[in-house]
């Protein structure tokens, strides 16, 4: 029997978490639906004097962002979607938020006026 890889274990955990979170019974609504309505919508706004943008990134090679690109003042903010549907960024990695827009805002808050530096790709 092949050994269980970390990737397979995480995939299995994500499936279980998604199934559990989205099915709470016949008379209820999915638990993950609230707060995730704009996860894949385009946004472009000024937040605390910083321009934040987000858009679907079709064909993106960076799989962690689930095909979504986020920018702060034109510099890409690397984001990742968690198995439970929340989002984190390289700046606020330990503070999950419901949407990419919220991840951009959290990064601006965390940067406290400092510029976002480009994150080197692997």
N, CA and C atoms as an extended XYZ file, in Angstrom:
366
Properties=species:S:1:pos:R:3:atomname:S:1:resname:S:1:resid:I:1 pbc="F F F"
N         0.850       -1.175        0.000 N   UNK     1
C         0.000        0.000        0.000 CA  UNK     1
C         0.891        1.232        0.000 C   UNK     1
N         0.659        2.210       -0.890 N   UNK     2
C         1.507        3.396       -0.939 CA  UNK     2
C         1.323        4.246        0.314 C   UNK     2
N         2.379        4.953        0.669 N   UNK     3
C         2.311        5.817        1.845 CA  UNK     3
C         1.427        7.022        1.557 C   UNK     3
N         0.815        7.532        2.586 N   UNK     4
C        -0.036        8.697        2.473 CA  UNK     4
C         0.850        9.944        2.429 C   UNK     4
N         0.813       10.665        1.323 N   UNK     5
C         1.623       11.882        1.201 CA  UNK     5
C         0.913       13.039        1.905 C   UNK     5
N         1.669       14.064        2.190 N   UNK     6
C         1.105       15.249        2.837 CA  UNK     6
C         0.019       15.852        1.952 C   UNK     6
N         0.278       15.917        0.641 N   UNK     7
C        -0.687       16.502       -0.295 CA  UNK     7
C        -2.000       15.724       -0.280 C   UNK     7
N        -1.909       14.377       -0.291 N   UNK     8
C        -3.131       13.566       -0.279 CA  UNK     8
C        -3.881       13.745        1.043 C   UNK     8
N        -3.142       13.834        2.135 N   UNK     9
C        -3.777       14.017        3.441 CA  UNK     9
C        -4.495       15.359        3.508 C   UNK     9
N        -3.846       16.425        3.003 N   UNK    10
C        -4.468       17.744        3.010 CA  UNK    10
C        -5.679       17.788        2.080 C   UNK    10
N        -5.581       17.116        0.938 N   UNK    11
C        -6.707       17.068        0.007 CA  UNK    11
C        -7.892       16.364        0.659 C   UNK    11
N        -7.618       15.245        1.305 N   UNK    12
C        -8.687       14.510        1.987 CA  UNK    12
C        -9.311       15.353        3.096 C   UNK    12
N        -8.483       16.062        3.847 N   UNK    13
C        -8.991       16.920        4.919 CA  UNK    13
C        -9.845       18.044        4.347 C   UNK    13
N        -9.428       18.599        3.214 N   UNK    14
C       -10.198       19.670        2.580 CA  UNK    14
C       -11.564       19.170        2.118 C   UNK    14
N       -11.591       17.978        1.561 N   UNK    15
C       -12.863       17.394        1.114 CA  UNK    15
C       -13.795       17.180        2.297 C   UNK    15
N       -13.266       16.625        3.369 N   UNK    16
C       -14.082       16.388        4.566 CA  UNK    16
C       -14.578       17.710        5.141 C   UNK    16
N       -13.694       18.696        5.237 N   UNK    17
C       -14.079       19.994        5.792 CA  UNK    17
C       -15.138       20.665        4.933 C   UNK    17
N       -14.974       20.605        3.625 N   UNK    18
C       -15.941       21.220        2.719 CA  UNK    18
C       -17.285       20.515        2.804 C   UNK    18
N       -17.254       19.204        2.815 N   UNK    19
C       -18.489       18.432        2.907 CA  UNK    19
C       -19.206       18.714        4.214 C   UNK    19
N       -18.470       18.742        5.305 N   UNK    20
C       -19.052       19.000        6.617 CA  UNK    20
C       -19.591       20.417        6.700 C   UNK    20
N       -18.844       21.376        6.184 N   UNK    21
C       -19.244       22.777        6.285 CA  UNK    21
C       -20.437       23.097        5.396 C   UNK    21
N       -20.546       22.447        4.259 N   UNK    22
C       -21.630       22.792        3.341 CA  UNK    22
C       -22.896       21.989        3.573 C   UNK    22
N       -22.847       20.908        4.306 N   UNK    23
C       -24.044       20.120        4.557 CA  UNK    23
C       -24.309       20.070        6.048 C   UNK    23
N       -25.278       20.854        6.486 N   UNK    24
C       -25.634       20.844        7.900 CA  UNK    24
C       -27.051       20.340        8.108 C   UNK    24
N       -27.669       19.835        7.058 N   UNK    25
C       -29.014       19.283        7.179 CA  UNK    25
C       -29.939       19.864        6.142 C   UNK    25
N       -31.099       19.243        5.933 N   UNK    26
C       -31.987       19.664        4.868 CA  UNK    26
C       -32.641       21.014        5.089 C   UNK    26
N       -32.837       21.454        6.314 N   UNK    27
C       -33.547       22.706        6.557 CA  UNK    27
C       -32.618       23.888        6.753 C   UNK    27
N       -31.324       23.704        6.582 N   UNK    28
C       -30.396       24.798        6.836 CA  UNK    28
C       -29.687       25.215        5.566 C   UNK    28
N       -28.969       26.332        5.641 N   UNK    29
C       -28.198       26.826        4.506 CA  UNK    29
C       -26.749       26.453        4.698 C   UNK    29
N       -25.965       26.414        3.629 N   UNK    30
C       -24.550       26.080        3.764 CA  UNK    30
C       -23.833       27.044        4.697 C   UNK    30
N       -23.034       26.508        5.580 N   UNK    31
C       -22.313       27.316        6.560 CA  UNK    31
C       -21.257       28.187        5.907 C   UNK    31
N       -20.732       27.783        4.758 N   UNK    32
C       -19.661       28.563        4.133 CA  UNK    32
C       -20.176       29.632        3.194 C   UNK    32
N       -21.467       29.695        2.955 N   UNK    33
C       -21.993       30.658        1.993 CA  UNK    33
C       -21.877       32.089        2.504 C   UNK    33
N       -22.108       32.322        3.771 N   UNK    34
C       -22.052       33.673        4.311 CA  UNK    34
C       -20.629       34.200        4.303 C   UNK    34
N       -20.465       35.418        3.799 N   UNK    35
C       -19.160       36.055        3.826 CA  UNK    35
C       -18.267       35.723        2.649 C   UNK    35
N       -18.680       34.817        1.789 N   UNK    36
C       -17.839       34.432        0.661 CA  UNK    36
C       -18.418       34.882       -0.675 C   UNK    36
N       -19.415       35.765       -0.635 N   UNK    37
C       -20.102       36.146       -1.858 CA  UNK    37
C       -19.229       36.895       -2.847 C   UNK    37
N       -18.196       37.595       -2.387 N   UNK    38
C       -17.374       38.325       -3.344 CA  UNK    38
C       -15.978       37.735       -3.488 C   UNK    38
N       -15.825       36.455       -3.202 N   UNK    39
C       -14.518       35.819       -3.270 CA  UNK    39
C       -13.898       35.881       -4.658 C   UNK    39
N       -14.721       35.879       -5.692 N   UNK    40
C       -14.169       35.862       -7.040 CA  UNK    40
C       -14.619       37.048       -7.879 C   UNK    40
N       -15.059       38.108       -7.240 N   UNK    41
C       -15.437       39.310       -7.961 CA  UNK    41
C       -14.244       40.252       -8.042 C   UNK    41
N       -14.235       41.057       -9.089 N   UNK    42
C       -13.198       42.070       -9.253 CA  UNK    42
C       -13.467       43.230       -8.298 C   UNK    42
N       -12.397       43.774       -7.715 N   UNK    43
C       -12.535       44.981       -6.909 CA  UNK    43
C       -11.357       45.896       -7.185 C   UNK    43
N       -11.580       47.180       -7.023 N   UNK    44
C       -10.557       48.209       -7.221 CA  UNK    44
C       -10.986       49.395       -6.372 C   UNK    44
N       -10.285       49.637       -5.274 N   UNK    45
C       -10.679       50.699       -4.369 CA  UNK    45
C        -9.457       51.281       -3.667 C   UNK    45
N        -9.667       52.413       -3.044 N   UNK    46
C        -8.629       53.001       -2.209 CA  UNK    46
C        -9.039       52.735       -0.764 C   UNK    46
N        -8.144       52.070       -0.032 N   UNK    47
C        -8.385       51.731        1.362 CA  UNK    47
C        -7.255       52.322        2.189 C   UNK    47
N        -7.601       53.235        3.082 N   UNK    48
C        -6.617       53.910        3.933 CA  UNK    48
C        -5.476       54.502        3.110 C   UNK    48
N        -5.839       55.103        1.980 N   UNK    49
C        -4.850       55.769        1.135 CA  UNK    49
C        -4.057       54.846        0.226 C   UNK    49
N        -4.345       53.559        0.247 N   UNK    50
C        -3.632       52.583       -0.583 CA  UNK    50
C        -4.593       52.016       -1.616 C   UNK    50
N        -4.140       51.839       -2.837 N   UNK    51
C        -4.986       51.260       -3.875 CA  UNK    51
C        -4.903       49.740       -3.784 C   UNK    51
N        -6.048       49.119       -3.560 N   UNK    52
C        -6.102       47.659       -3.526 CA  UNK    52
C        -6.964       47.188       -4.690 C   UNK    52
N        -6.513       46.121       -5.324 N   UNK    53
C        -7.211       45.571       -6.480 CA  UNK    53
C        -7.228       44.056       -6.382 C   UNK    53
N        -8.253       43.463       -6.941 N   UNK    54
C        -8.340       42.021       -7.011 CA  UNK    54
C        -9.138       41.612       -8.226 C   UNK    54
N        -8.721       40.508       -8.826 N   UNK    55
C        -9.425       40.028      -10.016 CA  UNK    55
C        -9.117       38.552      -10.232 C   UNK    55
N       -10.033       37.869      -10.887 N   UNK    56
C        -9.745       36.485      -11.259 CA  UNK    56
C        -8.522       36.460      -12.170 C   UNK    56
N        -7.668       35.486      -11.986 N   UNK    57
C        -6.453       35.355      -12.787 CA  UNK    57
C        -6.518       34.039      -13.537 C   UNK    57
N        -7.144       34.055      -14.682 N   UNK    58
C        -7.285       32.841      -15.494 CA  UNK    58
C        -5.919       32.351      -15.935 C   UNK    58
N        -5.706       31.061      -15.804 N   UNK    59
C        -4.452       30.459      -16.252 CA  UNK    59
C        -3.264       30.800      -15.383 C   UNK    59
N        -3.520       31.259      -14.169 N   UNK    60
C        -2.425       31.618      -13.265 CA  UNK    60
C        -1.630       30.377      -12.873 C   UNK    60
N        -0.330       30.489      -12.883 N   UNK    61
C         0.524       29.384      -12.485 CA  UNK    61
C         0.640       29.256      -10.981 C   UNK    61
N         0.186       30.268      -10.253 N   UNK    62
C         0.280       30.246       -8.799 CA  UNK    62
C        -1.001       29.641       -8.246 C   UNK    62
N        -0.989       28.358       -7.934 N   UNK    63
C        -2.194       27.630       -7.583 CA  UNK    63
C        -2.761       27.969       -6.213 C   UNK    63
N        -1.978       28.516       -5.315 N   UNK    64
C        -2.469       28.778       -3.965 CA  UNK    64
C        -3.554       29.841       -3.945 C   UNK    64
N        -3.488       30.798       -4.846 N   UNK    65
C        -4.482       31.867       -4.891 CA  UNK    65
C        -5.767       31.453       -5.551 C   UNK    65
N        -5.901       30.195       -5.892 N   UNK    66
C        -7.116       29.648       -6.499 CA  UNK    66
C        -7.535       30.460       -7.712 C   UNK    66
N        -6.561       30.896       -8.502 N   UNK    67
C        -6.874       31.638       -9.712 CA  UNK    67
C        -7.302       33.064       -9.455 C   UNK    67
N        -6.834       33.671       -8.378 N   UNK    68
C        -7.213       35.032       -8.021 CA  UNK    68
C        -5.961       35.849       -7.726 C   UNK    68
N        -5.887       37.059       -8.272 N   UNK    69
C        -4.725       37.931       -8.069 CA  UNK    69
C        -5.144       39.165       -7.270 C   UNK    69
N        -4.336       39.533       -6.283 N   UNK    70
C        -4.590       40.694       -5.429 CA  UNK    70
C        -3.363       41.596       -5.480 C   UNK    70
N        -3.588       42.912       -5.526 N   UNK    71
C        -2.499       43.878       -5.614 CA  UNK    71
C        -2.698       44.995       -4.599 C   UNK    71
N        -1.594       45.465       -4.033 N   UNK    72
C        -1.586       46.642       -3.169 CA  UNK    72
C        -0.634       47.633       -3.825 C   UNK    72
N        -1.155       48.775       -4.240 N   UNK    73
C        -0.367       49.793       -4.948 CA  UNK    73
C         0.378       49.201       -6.143 C   UNK    73
N        -0.260       48.277       -6.854 N   UNK    74
C         0.315       47.684       -8.052 CA  UNK    74
C         1.268       46.531       -7.823 C   UNK    74
N         1.579       46.221       -6.568 N   UNK    75
C         2.478       45.111       -6.238 CA  UNK    75
C         1.618       43.917       -5.843 C   UNK    75
N         1.912       42.754       -6.414 N   UNK    76
C         1.096       41.579       -6.126 CA  UNK    76
C         1.239       41.145       -4.673 C   UNK    76
N         0.094       40.937       -4.049 N   UNK    77
C         0.017       40.392       -2.705 CA  UNK    77
C        -0.342       38.921       -2.865 C   UNK    77
N         0.541       38.048       -2.499 N   UNK    78
C         0.273       36.624       -2.655 CA  UNK    78
C        -0.775       36.189       -1.638 C   UNK    78
N        -1.848       35.608       -2.156 N   UNK    79
C        -2.949       35.146       -1.314 CA  UNK    79
C        -3.136       33.648       -1.517 C   UNK    79
N        -3.776       33.042       -0.530 N   UNK    80
C        -4.038       31.613       -0.596 CA  UNK    80
C        -5.409       31.349        0.007 C   UNK    80
N        -6.155       30.489       -0.643 N   UNK    81
C        -7.460       30.095       -0.109 CA  UNK    81
C        -7.294       28.831        0.717 C   UNK    81
N        -7.795       28.874        1.933 N   UNK    82
C        -7.735       27.722        2.833 CA  UNK    82
C        -8.844       26.729        2.506 C   UNK    82
N        -8.722       25.548        3.042 N   UNK    83
C        -9.709       24.499        2.805 CA  UNK    83
C       -11.101       24.891        3.292 C   UNK    83
N       -11.170       25.739        4.315 N   UNK    84
C       -12.480       26.145        4.837 CA  UNK    84
C       -13.077       27.331        4.092 C   UNK    84
N       -12.406       27.792        3.024 N   UNK    85
C       -12.921       28.896        2.220 CA  UNK    85
C       -12.403       30.258        2.632 C   UNK    85
N       -11.684       30.345        3.747 N   UNK    86
C       -11.111       31.626        4.156 CA  UNK    86
C        -9.855       31.904        3.354 C   UNK    86
N        -9.372       33.125        3.428 N   UNK    87
C        -8.194       33.559        2.677 CA  UNK    87
C        -7.132       34.096        3.618 C   UNK    87
N        -5.869       33.889        3.279 N   UNK    88
C        -4.735       34.460        3.998 CA  UNK    88
C        -3.785       35.049        2.966 C   UNK    88
N        -2.901       35.897        3.431 N   UNK    89
C        -1.890       36.471        2.535 CA  UNK    89
C        -0.516       36.297        3.158 C   UNK    89
N         0.493       36.597        2.373 N   UNK    90
C         1.860       36.497        2.865 CA  UNK    90
C         2.101       37.516        3.982 C   UNK    90
N         1.321       38.598        4.017 N   UNK    91
C         1.487       39.633        5.047 CA  UNK    91
C         0.724       39.278        6.321 C   UNK    91
N        -0.476       38.768        6.175 N   UNK    92
C        -1.283       38.421        7.358 CA  UNK    92
C        -1.612       36.935        7.325 C   UNK    92
N        -0.573       36.141        7.381 N   UNK    93
C        -0.675       34.693        7.198 CA  UNK    93
C        -1.462       33.988        8.300 C   UNK    93
N        -1.446       34.516        9.501 N   UNK    94
C        -2.088       33.827       10.627 CA  UNK    94
C        -3.433       34.437       10.999 C   UNK    94
N        -3.989       35.230       10.095 N   UNK    95
C        -5.268       35.878       10.362 CA  UNK    95
C        -6.204       35.650        9.180 C   UNK    95
N        -6.870       34.496        9.102 N   UNK    96
C        -7.746       34.206        7.966 CA  UNK    96
C        -8.922       35.178        7.895 C   UNK    96
N        -9.293       35.529        6.672 N   UNK    97
C       -10.404       36.445        6.416 CA  UNK    97
C       -11.320       35.822        5.365 C   UNK    97
N       -12.554       36.330        5.236 N   UNK    98
C       -13.521       35.663        4.356 CA  UNK    98
C       -13.328       35.866        2.852 C   UNK    98
N       -12.650       36.934        2.431 N   UNK    99
C       -12.555       37.231        0.997 CA  UNK    99
C       -11.170       37.767        0.639 C   UNK    99
N       -10.819       37.753       -0.650 N   UNK   100
C        -9.566       38.371       -1.075 CA  UNK   100
C        -9.525       39.876       -0.779 C   UNK   100
N       -10.667       40.552       -0.897 N   UNK   101
C       -10.729       41.980       -0.566 CA  UNK   101
C       -10.353       42.193        0.902 C   UNK   101
N       -10.885       41.361        1.772 N   UNK   102
C       -10.565       41.456        3.199 CA  UNK   102
C        -9.084       41.152        3.435 C   UNK   102
N        -8.506       40.241        2.646 N   UNK   103
C        -7.074       39.941        2.764 CA  UNK   103
C        -6.238       41.159        2.367 C   UNK   103
N        -6.659       41.863        1.321 N   UNK   104
C        -5.950       43.073        0.905 CA  UNK   104
C        -6.041       44.148        1.982 C   UNK   104
N        -7.219       44.323        2.544 N   UNK   105
C        -7.396       45.319        3.607 CA  UNK   105
C        -6.571       44.958        4.848 C   UNK   105
N        -6.557       43.674        5.199 N   UNK   106
C        -5.764       43.238        6.357 CA  UNK   106
C        -4.276       43.486        6.115 C   UNK   106
N        -3.823       43.281        4.879 N   UNK   107
C        -2.417       43.529        4.552 CA  UNK   107
C        -2.088       45.008        4.697 C   UNK   107
N        -2.984       45.880        4.220 N   UNK   108
C        -2.768       47.329        4.350 CA  UNK   108
C        -2.698       47.707        5.831 C   UNK   108
N        -3.596       47.148        6.625 N   UNK   109
C        -3.570       47.418        8.068 CA  UNK   109
C        -2.239       46.981        8.677 C   UNK   109
N        -1.789       45.794        8.305 N   UNK   110
C        -0.550       45.237        8.862 CA  UNK   110
C         0.682       46.017        8.396 C   UNK   110
N         0.662       46.492        7.160 N   UNK   111
C         1.816       47.231        6.624 CA  UNK   111
C         2.005       48.589        7.294 C   UNK   111
N         0.951       49.158        7.837 N   UNK   112
C         1.016       50.442        8.546 CA  UNK   112
C         1.772       51.512        7.753 C   UNK   112
N         1.477       51.611        6.464 N   UNK   113
C         2.095       52.629        5.623 CA  UNK   113
C         3.353       52.190        4.906 C   UNK   113
N         3.950       51.084        5.292 N   UNK   114
C         5.150       50.583        4.635 CA  UNK   114
C         4.779       50.033        3.260 C   UNK   114
N         5.684       50.113        2.305 N   UNK   115
C         5.376       49.564        0.979 CA  UNK   115
C         5.366       48.033        0.994 C   UNK   115
N         4.536       47.462        0.146 N   UNK   116
C         4.538       46.017       -0.042 CA  UNK   116
C         5.670       45.689       -1.001 C   UNK   116
N         6.581       44.865       -0.586 N   UNK   117
C         7.707       44.472       -1.438 CA  UNK   117
C         7.330       43.250       -2.259 C   UNK   117
N         7.811       43.184       -3.493 N   UNK   118
C         7.519       42.010       -4.316 CA  UNK   118
C         8.018       40.736       -3.641 C   UNK   118
N         7.204       39.701       -3.706 N   UNK   119
C         7.529       38.408       -3.113 CA  UNK   119
C         8.133       37.541       -4.197 C   UNK   119
N         9.360       37.064       -4.012 N   UNK   120
C        10.005       36.288       -5.076 CA  UNK   120
C         9.284       34.956       -5.321 C   UNK   120
N         9.114       34.630       -6.593 N   UNK   121
C         8.490       33.351       -6.953 CA  UNK   121
C         9.524       32.241       -6.834 C   UNK   121
N         9.053       31.044       -6.589 N   UNK   122
C         9.963       29.901       -6.449 CA  UNK   122
C        10.554       29.535       -7.780 C   UNK   122
